[in-house]
Amino acid sequence: MKVLPDSPLLDVAEVTEIELLILRRMREYTTGEHAGIFKGSGFDFVGLRDWAAGDRPSTIEWVQSTFNNFAPLVVREFEQHSTATVMAVADRSASTRCGIGGTSLAAGIARAIATVGFSAVFFQDTFGLMTYDEDFQHLAAVRPRIGKSHVLHCLDAYQHGIVGSELKRHEDLSLTIGGHLRTACMIPVISDFLFPEARHVLQGLSHLNTSHDVFLVVVDGSFAFDLPASPSGWVDAYDVETGQSKVISRGELQHLAQRVRAWQEDIERWGKEEGLDVVRLGSSPEANLTALLEFVVARRLRKA
């Protein structure tokens, strides 16, 4: 496993594929055969504010912007009544930028973000993103909004770390995340969960689940450790998060992928013990996309 170049995690073709799959999956709900699932009276104008990354050009208030010489631009802010808010919590620790064969762990997390985000677009739900690094030391968030352009902005924010606000960290993880949310939300927590305090984190998420709808999306991390046999009897391994090095034997190296799979099975078991639903994503992007979409759509329709 090695640190991969900072190339785009998802290309245009992959984003389009996710959108088309969602439309095909949801076709039966757009042909007039079922009662409407959308609530509210539409968009309400709530005021003006400074332009922020992710805002649509059509919302710019040009007349007001001239008063401050277009620095910054002023946009009209609207609020749409929706039946749900989705806040994805995604792992952005340094290890997710590692991988093998040109594919990083972060790419799988980005696909999951896109799948959940574009399904929210279909349901006209607001969608936001919260990211965290190793040991949950730094959390940041992009506030929920409606629309495809905002989902694309969240994907860009995940890759490049461009966030709207830093979150104040509490000892209790449920307070850290819940303190940023104004209403009850659907919260998919997307990660490979390859960190030592994972079970403690699951306990915090269980507390959060009492007031929000929290579920785990476990992205397969074993492929990144399925390394070719080493000709050397000993290998120098480097941890990109802690900066520590460790010499391991060739035998240990060959069993790393198996240990990761066993750990993620434990994550699934621990999550269920804490009352959290778990979606396991494997090594096939197509199968992952279908499995996660079906889970999210079924969960969303139950609430509607």
Helices and strands as residue ranges (DSSP letters): E 2-3, H 12-25, G 27-29, E 43-50, G 57-59, H 62-66, E 74-80, E 85-91, G 94-97, E 98-100, E 103-104, H 105-122, E 126-132, G 134-136, E 139-145, H 148-160, E 165-166, H 173-178, E 186-191, H 198-208, E 213-219, G 222-225, E 234-238, E 245-249, H 250-254, H 256-273, E 277-281, H 285-303
